């Protein structure tokens, strides 16, 4: 699924929003103890995708950093002793060449 936030979006919620510049990200949720496996599985999915590839330069270096965002509220995470994150990996469409570096 591809989701884009409209340019005229105004956040009126109590939640903080963060802007991720530069394009598309593949995202998966993971508990902390499964995070390494989630990274491997998500990168494997990207490598086998007919439509997407890692957003890397000609030498294979990522043009943007992979990200981890805490998503489970801290009071719940501390009570359950489980910490959940979203894993973000920068991607691009295969037919795009990306910016020249």
N, C-alpha and C positions, 0 to 999 in steps of 0.2 A: 504494500500500500504506500502510496506517495502522498505526503501531506505538506501543504504550504500554508503559512500564516499570511492572511491578507495584509497588504501594505497599510491599510487604514485601521488595523486592529488596535484597540485600546484596552489594556489590561485593567479591569476594574475589580479583580478578585483580591483576596488577601495574600495570594501567592506571588513570590518574586519571579519575574521572567528574566531569562538570559538570552542574549542574541548570539548565535553561532554564525560568524561570518563565513562566506566562502562556498556555500553550496549544500550538497546532499550528505547525509549521514545515515548509515545503516545502524539501527538501534535494537538492542535486546536487553531484557531485564534479567538480573542474576542476583542470587544471594552471594555474599562475600566468599563463602567457602567454595562456590562454583564458578567464580569469576574467571579464573584462568581457562577452564574448559569452555566457558561462554565465548571468550575472545577467540579461541582456536576454532570453535564451531562456526562463529559468525564470519571469520576470515575465510574458512573453507567454503561456506555458502557463497561468499563474494567471488572467490576464485573459480567456482563452477557456474556462476551466473552467466546467462546469455546476454544480459542487459547491463550489468554493472561491473566495475572494476575498482580496485583501490585507487584513491586519488593520490597518485605518486608521480614524481618527475621521471625523466628518461633514465635516470640511474637507479630507480626503484625506491628513492627516499620519499617518505610521506610528505606532502605539501602542507598538511595541517595535522595537528596532534590528535591522537585518540583521546577520548574523554571518558570520565566516570562521574556520574551524578548520583548522589544519595537521594533515594526516592521514598523510603519508608520514614515516616516521622520519628524523630529521635526518641520520644517518650515510648512509642510502641516498640521500636528496635531495641531499646535498652531493657524493656520489660520482657520481651521474647528472647533476648540475647541473639538476635538474627538481624543482619544488616543487608538491605537490598539496594542495589544500584541499577541504573541504566548504563549500558556500555554503548558508546558512540564511536563508530569507525567511519572516517571520511571516505566517500565513494564518489564516482562520477559515472555517467553513462558511457558505455563502451565506444559509441561512435564519436564522442567528444575527444578532442586531443588535449584539451586543457590549455592553460596559459603557457606561453613559451617562457622558460626560465633561463 
